[in-house]
Amino acid sequence: VKCVLVASPGFLKDEFFEYLFQVAARDSDKHRAVLDNKSKFMLVHSASGHKGALKEVLKDPAIKRQIINTKSSAEISALDDFYGMLKTNPQRAFYGVNHVERAVEACAVETLLICDSLFRSNDLAERRRYVQIVDSVKENMGNVRIFSSMHISGEDLKNLSGIAAILRFPLPELEEGDLGIGVDEDGEMEFA
């Protein structure tokens, strides 16, 4: 454990911190790890007690400096890079398994963002598909970031289908029509 953030509005975080260490001190044999890592706890203010407030907390520069070497920091940074690319150069940022798979086939993926929950699918063929995508990106010297579905950034990625990619070069041919998706005369989507 590199860092433990305890965030809340008001003084709830302080009260929880005191309570946690009182309980740990009472039964120090059972909670030795908590006591040994007291210096790793950071008490920070958040706007609310909802999960969404974590985004605000994690974007705070003071917090970023403290968690700079953690996996969650790398996940947040990679997702921010993806959103930045999606805004500035959308032909180099794609999400959805079909788009990403086509980009992998073109050896265009610089950074793959994938949610760990995709590897826990009940469908064996689907799990193999995602493993093959990851292996192909690694073989082509791309970066792979596996996001925890338990982290706020992993939840954001999951909302984008669970898989996304930043490309080395634009692939304008990766448009929806090229993936067998079309629009009929009523404006409804149809799949080939």
SEKEVO-516832 format. One record per atom (N, C-alpha, C, CB): y, z, x. Coordinates in steps of 0.05 Angstrom, whole numbers, padded with zeros to 5 digits, always signed. Glycine has a CB too. Layout:
YZX;...
//
This chain:
-00023+00000+00017;+00000+00000+00000;+00025+00000+00018;+00000+00024-00019;+00042-00020+00014;+00066-00022+00030;+00090-00010+00017;+00071-00051+00037;+00090-00012-00010;+00113-00003-00025;+00105+00001-00054;+00137-00024-00023;+00116+00023-00066;+00112+00028-00094;+00139+00031-00107;+00094+00054-00099;+00145+00013-00126;+00171+00015-00140;+00167+00030-00166;+00182-00014-00146;+00184+00049-00170;+00185+00064-00195;+00213+00058-00207;+00180+00096-00191;+00213+00043-00229;+00239+00034-00240;+00241+00043-00269;+00241+00004-00238;+00265+00051-00277;+00271+00058-00304;+00301+00060-00308;+00257+00084-00313;+00310+00059-00333;+00338+00065-00337;+00341+00096-00337;+00348+00053-00365;+00364+00105-00331;+00369+00134-00332;+00354+00149-00311;+00362+00145-00359;+00345+00174-00319;+00332+00192-00300;+00302+00194-00303;+00344+00219-00302;+00291+00177-00320;+00262+00179-00325;+00246+00174-00299;+00254+00158-00345;+00255+00156-00282;+00240+00151-00257;+00240+00176-00239;+00254+00127-00242;+00262+00190-00238;+00264+00215-00222;+00245+00236-00233;+00293+00225-00221;+00245+00239-00259;+00227+00259-00272;+00198+00252-00267;+00233+00261-00302;+00191+00226-00270;+00164+00217-00265;+00156+00222-00236;+00161+00187-00272;+00173+00216-00217;+00168+00220-00189;+00162+00249-00183;+00192+00210-00172;+00178+00267-00194;+00173+00296-00190;+00146+00304-00202;+00196+00312-00203;+00141+00295-00227;+00116+00302-00240;+00092+00292-00225;+00116+00290-00269;+00093+00267-00215;+00071+00255-00200;+00064+00272-00176;+00079+00226-00192;+00084+00280-00161;+00079+00295-00137;+00072+00325-00142;+00102+00294-00118;+00080+00335-00165;+00071+00362-00173;+00041+00362-00179;+00087+00373-00197;+00033+00342-00194;+00005+00339-00201;-00012+00334-00176;+00000+00316-00221;-00002+00317-00158;-00016+00311-00133;-00018+00335-00115;-00002+00288-00118;+00002+00352-00115;+00002+00376-00098;-00018+00397-00109;+00030+00388-00096;-00020+00398-00136;-00038+00417-00148;-00067+00412-00140;-00036+00417-00178;-00074+00387-00138;-00102+00379-00131;-00101+00360-00108;-00117+00366-00156;-00092+00371-00085;-00086+00354-00062;-00111+00340-00051;-00074+00370-00040;-00135+00352-00054;-00159+00338-00045;-00164+00312-00060;-00183+00357-00048;-00159+00313-00085;-00164+00290-00102;-00142+00269-00100;-00167+00298-00131;-00118+00277-00094;-00095+00259-00094;-00082+00257-00066;-00074+00268-00114;-00098+00259-00045;-00088+00258-00018;-00073+00232-00012;-00111+00261+00002;-00083+00209-00023;-00070+00183-00018;-00042+00182-00028;-00087+00161-00030;-00037+00195-00051;-00010+00195-00063;+00008+00211-00045;-00011+00207-00092;-00001+00234-00036;+00016+00252-00019;+00021+00238+00008;+00002+00279-00015;+00001+00225+00019;+00005+00212+00045;+00024+00188+00044;-00022+00203+00055;+00027+00177+00020;+00044+00153+00018;+00071+00159+00004;+00030+00132+00003;+00079+00183+00003;+00104+00191-00011;+00128+00175-00001;+00110+00221-00007;+00129+00169+00025;+00152+00154+00036;+00153+00125+00027;+00150+00155+00067;+00131+00115+00016;+00130+00087+00007;+00140+00084-00021;+00102+00077+00009;+00147+00105-00035;+00157+00104-00062;+00187+00098-00062;+00151+00130-00078;+00195+00080-00078;+00224+00074-00081;+00232+00077-00110;+00231+00044-00072;+00252+00093-00115;+00262+00097-00142;+00286+00079-00146;+00270+00127-00147;+00284+00061-00166;+00305+00042-00171;+00313+00041-00200;+00296+00014-00162;+00337+00033-00205;+00348+00032-00232;+00340+00005-00244;+00378+00035-00233;+00333+00005-00270;+00328-00020-00285;+00344-00019-00311;+00298-00025-00290;+00350-00042-00322;+00366-00044-00346;+00351-00033-00370;+00375-00072-00351;+00324-00036-00370;+00308-00026-00393;+00281-00018-00383;+00306-00048-00415;+00264-00009-00401;+00237-00001-00394;+00217-00023-00399;+00229+00023-00409;+00226-00047-00406;+00209-00070-00413;+00201-00084-00387;+00222-00089-00432;+00178-00099-00389;+00168-00114-00366;+00188-00134-00356;+00142-00128-00374;+00203-00146-00373;+00223-00166-00365;+00243-00155-00346;+00236-00177-00389;+00249-00129-00347;+00268-00117-00329;+00259-00118-00300;+00274-00089-00337;+00233-00121-00296;+00222-00123-00268;+00234-00147-00253;+00192-00125-00269;+00238-00169-00267;+00250-00193-00254;+00277-00185-00242;+00254-00216-00275;+00293-00171-00258;+00319-00162-00248;+00317-00144-00224;+00335-00148-00271;+00299-00125-00225;+00295-00106-00203;+00286-00121-00178;+00274-00085-00211;+00267-00140-00181;+00256-00154-00158;+00275-00174-00145;+00231-00168-00166;+00296-00181-00160;+00316-00200-00149;+00339-00185-00134;+00328-00217-00171;+00340-00159-00137;+00360-00143-00123;+00356-00145-00093;+00358-00113-00132;+00377-00153-00078;+00375-00157-00049;+00365-00132-00034;+00402-00165-00038;+00372-00109-00043;+00363-00084-00029;+00332-00081-00033;+00377-00059-00041;+00323-00088-00056;+00294-00086-00062;+00279-00108-00046;+00288-00088-00092;+00291-00132-00046;+00278-00154-00031;+00274-00147-00002;+00296-00179-00034;+00294-00134+00010;+00291-00126+00038;+00268-00106+00042;+00317-00113+00048;+00263-00089+00023;+00242-00069+00025;+00214-00081+00021;+00246-00047+00005;+00212-00102+00005;+00186-00113-00001;+00182-00140+00012;+00183-00116-00031;+00198-00146+00032;+00198-00173+00045;+00171-00181+00055;+00218-00173+00067;+00155-00162+00065;+00129-00169+00077;+00105-00164+00058;+00125-00153+00102;+00111-00163+00032;+00089-00158+00013;+00081-00184+00000;+00097-00137-00008;+00057-00185-00011;+00047-00209-00025;+00065-00215-00049;+00018-00205-00034;+00074-00195-00063;+00091-00199-00087;+00117-00213-00080;+00097-00173-00102;+00128-00207-00057;+00152-00220-00047;+00148-00249-00042;+00163-00206-00022;+00125-00256-00030;+00118-00284-00025;+00114-00299-00051;+00093-00286-00008;+00102-00286-00071;+00098-00298-00097;+00125-00304-00111;+00081-00281-00115;+00143-00285-00110;+00169-00288-00123;+00184-00311-00109;+00185-00262-00121;+00184-00311-00083;+00198-00332-00068;+00186-00359-00073;+00196-00326-00038;+00160-00362-00074;+00147-00388-00080;+00154-00398-00108;+00117-00386-00077;+00154-00380-00127;+00161-00388-00155;+00191-00395-00157;+00155-00365-00174;+00208-00381-00143;+00236-00388-00142;+00240-00416-00129;+00253-00367-00126;+00225-00421-00108;+00227-00448-00095;+00218-00469-00114;+00209-00448-00070;+00197-00464-00130;+00187-00483-00149;+00208-00489-00170;+00161-00473-00163;+00220-00468-00182;+00241-00472-00202;+00265-00486-00191;+00249-00445-00214;+00272-00480-00166;+00294-00493-00153;+00289-00523-00150;+00300-00481-00126;+00265-00530-00141;+00257-00558-00138;+00256-00572-00165;+00230-00560-00124;+00247-00558-00186;+00246-00569-00213;+00274-00577-00223;+00232-00550-00232;+00294-00561-00215;+00321-00566-00223;+00334-00589-00206;+00338-00541-00220;+00330-00588-00180;+00344-00606-00162;+00330-00633-00158;+00349-00593-00136;+00303-00633-00157;+00288-00657-00152;+00262-00656-00168;+00282-00659-00121;+00264-00661-00194;+00241-00657-00212;+00217-00674-00206;+00249-00661-00240;+00220-00696-00191;+00198-00713-00184;+00181-00701-00161;+00207-00741-00177;+00190-00678-00151;+00175-00664-00130;+00164-00637-00139;+00192-00660-00105;+00165-00632-00165;+00155-00607-00176;+00140-00613-00202;+00178-00586-00181;+00115-00606-00202;+00098-00611-00226;+00082-00587-00232;+00080-00636-00221;+00075-00585-00258;+00057-00563-00267;+00038-00574-00287;+00073-00539-00278;+00016-00560-00291;-00005-00570-00309;-00027-00582-00291;+00006-00591-00329;-00052-00577-00299;-00074-00584-00282;-00076-00614-00277;-00100-00574-00294;-00070-00631-00298;-00073-00660-00294;-00052-00670-00274;-00070-00674-00321;-00027-00662-00277;-00006-00670-00259;-00012-00661-00230;+00021-00660-00267;-00020-00636-00227;-00025-00625-00201;-00049-00639-00188;-00030-00594-00202;-00070-00643-00204;-00094-00657-00194;-00087-00685-00183;-00115-00658-00215;-00071-00699-00198;-00063-00726-00189;-00046-00724-00163;-00046-00740-00211;-00029-00704-00161;-00013-00701-00137;-00031-00694-00113;+00008-00679-00141;-00052-00678-00118;-00071-00671-00097;-00086-00696-00088;-00091-00650-00107;-00094-00713-00106;-00107-00738-00099;-00090-00756-00082;-00115-00753-00125;-00063-00754-00086;-00045-00770-00070;-00037-00756-00044;-00019-00776-00086;-00049-00733-00038;-00043-00717-00014;-00014-00710-00012;-00052-00732+00012;-00002-00705-00035;+00027-00700-00037;+00035-00671-00039;+00038-00715-00060;+00015-00653-00043;+00021-00625-00048;+00028-00610-00022;-00002-00611-00062;+00053-00600-00022;+00062-00583+00001;+00055-00554-00004;+00092-00586+00005;+00060-00545-00029;+00054-00517-00036;+00042-00517-00064;+00080-00500-00036;+00018-00505-00066;+00004-00502-00091;+00008-00473-00101;-00026-00509-00088;+00016-00470-00125;+00018-00443-00138;-00003-00442-00160;+00047-00439-00150;-00021-00423-00158;-00043-00421-00177;-00048-00392-00184;-00068-00434-00166;-00053-00387-00210;-00058-00360-00220;-00087-00352-00216;-00050-00359-00250;-00091-00328-00207;-00119-00319-00202;-00136-00319-00226;-00118-00291-00189;-00125-00317-00250;-00140-00316-00275;-00155-00342-00280;-00122-00310-00298;-00146-00364-00268;-00159-00390-00272;-00187-00390-00258;-00142-00413-00260;-00190-00374-00238;-00216-00372-00224;-00235-00354-00238;-00211-00362-00195;-00226-00342-00260;-00244-00324-00275;-00252-00336-00302;-00231-00297-00279;-00248-00362-00305;-00255-00376-00330;-00285-00373-00335;-00246-00405-00329;-00292-00372-00360;-00320-00372-00368;-00334-00398-00363;-00324-00364-00397;-00318-00420-00362;-00328-00447-00358;-00332-00452-00328;-00309-00468-00371;-00356-00455-00319;-00362-00459-00290;-00350-00484-00280;-00393-00459-00286;-00350-00506-00296;-00339-00531-00287;-00309-00529-00283;-00345-00553-00308;-00296-00513-00300;-00267-00509-00297;-00261-00493-00271;-00256-00494-00322;-00277-00472-00266;-00273-00457-00242;-00277-00475-00217;-00292-00433-00241;-00297-00491-00217;-00302-00510-00195;-00279-00529-00191;-00328-00526-00199;-00267-00538-00213;-00245-00556-00212;-00221-00543-00197;-00236-00564-00240;-00215-00518-00203;-00193-00505-00190;-00199-00499-00161;-00186-00478-00205;-00224-00492-00155;-00232-00487-00127;-00229-00513-00111;-00261-00476-00125;-00237-00535-00123;-00235-00561-00109;-00206-00568-00104;-00249-00583-00126;-00188-00562-00123;-00160-00568-00119;-00149-00551-00095;-00144-00561-00145;-00156-00526-00095;-00147-00508-00073;-00158-00518-00046;-00156-00479-00078;-00183-00524-00045;-00195-00534-00020;-00182-00560-00011;-00225-00538-00024;-00177-00578-00029;-00164-00604-00022;-00136-00599-00011;-00163-00622-00046;-00121-00581-00023;-00094-00576-00013;-00095-00564+00015;-00079-00556-00032;-00114-00545+00020;-00117-00534+00047;-00125-00554+00067;-00137-00511+00046;-00144-00572+00060;-00153-00593+00078;-00130-00612+00086;-00175-00610+00065;-00111-00615+00069;-00088-00633+00074;-00064-00618+00085;-00080-00648+00049;-00069-00594+00096;-00049-00578+00109;-00027-00568+00090;-00036-00593+00131;-00034-00564+00065;-00015-00553+00046;-00018-00523+00044;-00020-00565+00018;+00002-00510+00033;+00002-00481+00030;-00009-00475+00002;+00031-00469+00033;-00024-00454+00000;-00035-00445-00026;-00026-00416-00031;-00066-00447-00026;-00013-00412-00053;-00005-00385-00062;-00021-00378-00087;+00026-00384-00067;-00038-00358-00084;-00053-00348-00107;-00038-00324-00119;-00083-00341-00099;-00030-00327-00144;-00013-00307-00157;-00031-00288-00173;+00007-00321-00176;-00024-00263-00172;-00038-00242-00188;-00028-00245-00217;-00033-00214-00176;-00047-00246-00235;-00039-00247-00264;-00028-00221-00273;-00063-00256-00281;-00031-00200-00257;-00021-00173-00264;+00008-00170-00256;-00038-00152-00251;+00019-00188-00240;+00047-00187-00231;+00065-00204-00249;+00049-00196-00201;+00090-00197-00250;+00109-00211-00268;+00111-00240-00260;+00136-00198-00266;+00110-00247-00234;+00111-00275-00225;+00086-00290-00234;+00115-00277-00195;+00063-00276-00233;+00038-00288-00242;+00038-00294-00272;+00015-00270-00236;+00051-00276-00287;+00054-00281-00316;+00072-00305-00321;+00066-00256-00330;+00093-00308-00305;+00111-00331-00308;+00096-00357-00302;+00135-00329-00289;+00080-00357-00281;+00064-00380-00274;+00043-00386-00295;+00050-00376-00247;+00031-00366-00306;+00012-00369-00328;+00025-00383-00352;-00001-00342-00336;+00050-00377-00357;+00064-00390-00379;+00069-00419-00374;+00091-00375-00384;+00068-00427-00348;+00071-00455-00341;+00044-00469-00337;+00087-00458-00315;+00023-00459-00349;-00004-00469-00349;-00021-00456-00327;-00004-00499-00344;-00009-00440-00310;-00025-00426-00289;-00027-00441-00263;-00052-00421-00299;-00017-00465-00262;-00019-00481-00238;+00006-00499-00235;-00044-00498-00237;+00017-00499-00211;+00041-00515-00206;+00041-00524-00177;+00067-00500-00213;+00057-00544-00171;+00058-00554-00143;+00086-00563-00136;+00038-00576-00139;+00093-00558-00111;+00117-00570-00098;+00106-00592-00080;+00134-00548-00082;+00117-00616-00084;+00106-00639-00069;+00122-00644-00043;+00107-00663-00087;+00108-00657-00025;+00121-00665+00001;+00140-00688-00004;+00099-00674+00021;+00134-00705-00023;+00150-00729-00028;+00149-00734-00058;+00140-00754-00012;+00169-00748-00069;+00169-00753-00098;+00146-00771-00107;+00196-00766-00106;+00136-00766-00130;+00116-00783-00143;+00125-00790-00171;+00088-00768-00144;+00143-00810-00172;+00154-00818-00199;+00132-00828-00218;+00175-00839-00196;+00110-00837-00207;+00088-00848-00225;+00073-00825-00239;+00069-00864-00209;+00079-00801-00233;+00066-00778-00246;+00081-00771-00272;+00064-00754-00228;+00084-00791-00289;+00098-00786-00314;+00076-00782-00335;+00116-00810-00322;+00084-00771-00358;+00064-00765-00379;+00048-00789-00388;+00078-00753-00403;+00060-00812-00389;+00046-00836-00398;+00023-00843-00379;+00065-00859-00400;+00025-00836-00354;+00004-00842-00334;-00020-00824-00337;+00016-00841-00307;-00018-00803-00352;-00040-00785-00354;-00055-00788-00381;-00030-00756-00352;-00051-00810-00394;-00065-00815-00419;-00051-00802-00443;-00092-00805-00417;-00026-00793-00440;-00012-00781-00462;+00009-00800-00472;+00001-00753-00453;+00010-00806-00497;+00030-00824-00508;+00042-00813-00533;+00017-00851-00514;+00060-00829-00545;+00073-00821-00569;+00069-00843-00590;+00104-00815-00565;+00059-00836-00614;+00055-00857-00634;+00081-00863-00648;+00033-00848-00654;+00080-00881-00668;+00105-00889-00682;+00118-00867-00698;+00099-00913-00699;+00104-00846-00705;+00115-00823-00719;+00127-00802-00700;+00094-00810-00736;+00127-00808-00674;+00137-00788-00655;+00118-00766-00648;+00163-00776-00666;+00093-00768-00658;+00072-00748-00651;+00059-00755-00625;+00052-00746-00674;+00051-00735-00610;+00037-00740-00585;+00008-00748-00591;+00038-00715-00567;-00001-00767-00576;-00029-00775-00578;-00041-00776-00551;-00032-00803-00593;-00067-00770-00549;-00081-00769-00523;-00102-00791-00522;-00093-00741-00519;-00103-00804-00500;-00123-00826-00496;-00150-00815-00492;-00115-00844-00472;
//
